[in-house]
Amino acid sequence: MLEKRSRSTLISFTAATTNTYMSCNAFSAATIRSKSSSIDSITS
């Protein structure tokens, strides 16, 4: 019983970590994209 609960806790923790990581990746990608597009508009 204890092993099953700790396993589900680990799974939910991994899922939360993955979600946070994906969100950070998406945010940094959007930031990089907006920066590069603003640089393009300055140079053009």
Contacts in CASP RR format, 6 or more apart in sequence:
PFRMAT RR
TARGET T0000
AUTHOR 0000-0000-0000
METHOD contacts of the structure
MODEL  1
MLEKRSRSTLISFTAATTNTYMSCNAFSAATIRSKSSSIDSITS
END
